[in-house]
Amino acid sequence: MRKIIPLILLSVLLSSGNLSGQISTRQAGFRIGYRSGIYYQVSSETGNAETGYNAMLSFNNHGLQVTGLKVIYENSFKGISPNLFFGWGYGGHIGYTYSDHIQAMGDDYYFHDDRFCPLFGVDGWLTAEYRINDIPVIVSLNLKPYLEITIPAFVRLMPADFGFSISYIF
């Protein structure tokens, strides 16, 4: 029995190298737009495309929103530039605002005092990004349309949340 345990431990250590079949890249950066914030993304190759999972922390209107996105990247314009990628995705967000008014559907609704307003919504994502090979940096232009419900009973549609992002790959 004393000889079997070290053999099992040795075989586990020797066989437990890198067991993942996919190579993933991570990036962290910031986005400047209507919903500005910081984000972290993990990407991996999937067939002919690349799939990324993005978590973003946004600050807006004295509030906080957490967004989760799934993004699919395609390099369909290799003839123009091998470093130019286009992507699309979807996801959702949850958070809150703390304000004395809410803007919805082009109108302002005022409260008597500051009010805590929870919110949740669905997001889309379109991006064009350029990956710089000499330094591990990605620069991108993106569009993040969203539809959200703010409690008490406001629906907000933002079809044109354009943004500019810079991220570091590690």
C-alpha positions as CSV (number, residue, x, y, z in Angstrom):
1,M,0.0,0.0,0.0
2,R,2.9,2.4,0.8
3,K,4.3,1.9,-2.7
4,I,0.9,2.4,-4.5
5,I,0.1,5.8,-3.1
6,P,3.4,7.4,-4.4
7,L,2.9,5.7,-7.8
8,I,-0.6,7.1,-8.1
9,L,0.6,10.6,-7.0
10,L,3.5,10.5,-9.5
11,S,1.3,9.3,-12.4
12,V,-1.3,12.1,-11.6
13,L,1.5,14.7,-11.5
14,L,3.1,13.5,-14.8
15,S,-0.3,13.3,-16.6
16,S,-1.8,16.6,-15.3
17,G,0.1,19.0,-17.6
18,N,-2.0,21.3,-19.8
19,L,-5.1,19.2,-20.4
20,S,-7.2,21.9,-22.1
21,G,-7.7,21.4,-25.8
22,Q,-8.2,25.1,-26.5
23,I,-5.8,28.0,-26.1
24,S,-7.6,31.0,-24.6
25,T,-6.5,34.6,-24.5
26,R,-7.5,37.1,-21.8
27,Q,-7.8,40.9,-22.1
28,A,-8.7,43.7,-19.8
29,G,-9.5,47.3,-20.9
30,F,-11.9,50.2,-20.8
31,R,-14.7,51.5,-22.9
32,I,-15.6,55.1,-23.5
33,G,-19.2,55.7,-24.7
34,Y,-22.6,56.3,-23.2
35,R,-22.1,53.4,-20.9
36,S,-18.4,53.7,-20.2
37,G,-16.6,51.3,-17.9
38,I,-14.0,48.6,-17.5
39,Y,-14.2,45.1,-18.9
40,Y,-12.5,41.7,-18.8
41,Q,-12.8,39.1,-21.6
42,V,-11.7,35.6,-22.2
43,S,-11.6,34.4,-25.8
44,S,-10.9,31.0,-27.5
45,E,-10.8,29.6,-31.0
46,T,-14.0,27.8,-32.0
47,G,-14.0,26.3,-35.5
48,N,-13.5,29.1,-38.0
49,A,-14.3,31.9,-35.6
50,E,-13.3,33.1,-32.1
51,T,-15.7,33.2,-29.2
52,G,-15.3,35.6,-26.3
53,Y,-17.1,36.0,-23.0
54,N,-17.0,39.6,-21.8
55,A,-17.9,41.0,-18.3
56,M,-18.2,44.8,-18.1
57,L,-18.6,47.1,-15.1
58,S,-20.3,50.4,-16.2
59,F,-20.9,53.6,-14.2
60,N,-23.7,55.9,-15.3
61,N,-26.3,58.2,-13.7
62,H,-24.9,57.7,-10.2
63,G,-25.4,54.0,-10.6
64,L,-23.7,50.8,-11.5
65,Q,-24.4,48.2,-14.2
66,V,-22.8,44.7,-14.7
67,T,-23.0,43.4,-18.3
68,G,-22.3,39.9,-19.6
69,L,-21.8,39.4,-23.3
70,K,-21.0,36.5,-25.6
71,V,-19.1,37.8,-28.7
72,I,-18.2,35.9,-31.9
73,Y,-15.3,37.3,-33.9
74,E,-14.6,36.7,-37.6
75,N,-11.6,37.5,-39.6
76,S,-13.4,37.6,-43.0
77,F,-11.3,40.5,-44.4
78,K,-7.8,38.9,-44.3
79,G,-7.1,40.4,-47.7
80,I,-7.5,43.9,-46.3
81,S,-5.6,43.3,-43.1
82,P,-4.9,40.1,-41.1
83,N,-5.3,42.1,-37.9
84,L,-8.8,43.4,-38.6
85,F,-11.6,41.5,-36.9
86,F,-15.4,42.0,-36.9
87,G,-17.6,40.7,-34.1
88,W,-21.2,40.5,-33.0
89,G,-22.7,39.3,-29.8
90,Y,-25.5,39.4,-27.3
91,G,-26.0,39.4,-23.5
92,G,-27.7,41.2,-20.7
93,H,-27.1,43.6,-17.8
94,I,-28.4,44.3,-14.3
95,G,-27.7,47.2,-12.0
96,Y,-29.2,50.3,-10.5
97,T,-29.4,54.1,-10.8
98,Y,-29.7,56.6,-8.0
99,S,-31.2,59.8,-9.2
100,D,-34.0,62.4,-8.8
101,H,-35.1,61.9,-12.4
102,I,-35.2,59.3,-15.2
103,Q,-35.0,59.9,-18.9
104,A,-37.1,57.5,-20.9
105,M,-38.4,57.6,-24.4
106,G,-37.2,61.2,-24.9
107,D,-39.0,62.6,-21.7
108,D,-37.7,63.4,-18.3
109,Y,-39.6,62.1,-15.2
110,Y,-38.7,63.9,-12.0
111,F,-39.1,62.5,-8.4
112,H,-39.5,64.6,-5.2
113,D,-36.1,63.3,-4.0
114,D,-33.3,60.9,-5.0
115,R,-34.6,57.5,-5.6
116,F,-32.9,54.0,-5.9
117,C,-34.1,52.5,-9.2
118,P,-33.0,48.9,-10.0
119,L,-32.8,48.0,-13.7
120,F,-32.2,45.0,-16.0
121,G,-32.0,44.7,-19.7
122,V,-30.8,42.9,-22.9
123,D,-27.8,44.0,-24.9
124,G,-26.4,43.6,-28.4
125,W,-22.8,44.1,-29.6
126,L,-21.2,45.0,-32.9
127,T,-17.5,45.7,-33.1
128,A,-14.6,46.3,-35.5
129,E,-11.3,45.8,-33.8
130,Y,-7.7,46.0,-34.8
131,R,-5.2,43.8,-33.0
132,I,-1.7,45.3,-32.9
133,N,0.9,42.5,-33.1
134,D,4.0,44.5,-32.0
135,I,2.4,45.3,-28.6
136,P,-0.4,43.3,-27.0
137,V,-3.1,45.9,-27.5
138,I,-6.5,45.8,-29.2
139,V,-8.2,49.0,-30.3
140,S,-11.9,48.8,-31.3
141,L,-15.0,50.8,-32.3
142,N,-18.2,49.2,-31.0
143,L,-21.9,49.6,-30.9
144,K,-23.9,48.3,-27.9
145,P,-27.6,48.8,-28.3
146,Y,-29.7,47.9,-25.4
147,L,-33.3,47.7,-24.1
148,E,-33.8,48.0,-20.3
149,I,-36.5,48.1,-17.7
150,T,-36.0,50.5,-14.8
151,I,-38.2,50.0,-11.8
152,P,-40.6,51.9,-11.3
153,A,-42.0,50.8,-14.7
154,F,-39.8,52.7,-17.2
155,V,-38.6,51.2,-20.5
156,R,-35.5,52.6,-22.1
157,L,-34.3,51.8,-25.6
158,M,-30.8,52.9,-26.6
159,P,-30.2,52.0,-30.2
160,A,-26.9,53.9,-30.6
161,D,-24.5,53.5,-27.7
162,F,-21.3,53.9,-29.7
163,G,-18.0,53.4,-28.0
164,F,-14.3,53.3,-28.3
165,S,-12.3,50.5,-26.5
166,I,-8.7,49.9,-25.7
167,S,-7.6,46.6,-24.1
168,Y,-4.4,44.9,-23.1
169,I,-3.9,41.2,-24.0
170,F,-2.3,38.9,-21.5
